[in-house]
Amino acid sequence: MAYGANGKGERPGYAVFDVAVSTDAGIRWLDPADLTEILTTVGLPSAPVLDAGPYNADALMALANGRETISGKDAHLREGLVVRTATDRYSPITGGRAIGKFVSPAYLTRKGGTEYE
């Protein structure tokens, strides 16, 4: 799915949603607020933020099932959405960062799909 990019430009289309930086203390993942500031400063495109509030699984699944917002044209269905904490933290459930993805059932079952989630 092209998200408004046709692949014929000098560079492929993309949107950043997560960045890790190397520090003297090791790898650190940027919190959403820091990420937004840095991407704005360096001029990189960021993935749209669809919600920023308390965790609500039903509301997030409803958002995951919406139309895409990257192109601004509602061109096709949304793949899903990435869910992150406001400040990076460890999760004993994932054994790593507390980050996840809600994948749209419509995306997984679309005709001609080639991705394997």
Buried (B, 14 or more C-beta within 10 A) or exposed (E): BEBEBEEEEEEEBEBBBBBEEEEEEEEEBBBBEBBBEBBEEEEEEBBEEBEEEEEEEEEBBEBBBBEBBBBEEEBBBBBBBBBBBEEBEEEEEEEEBBBBEBBBEBBEEBEEEEEEE
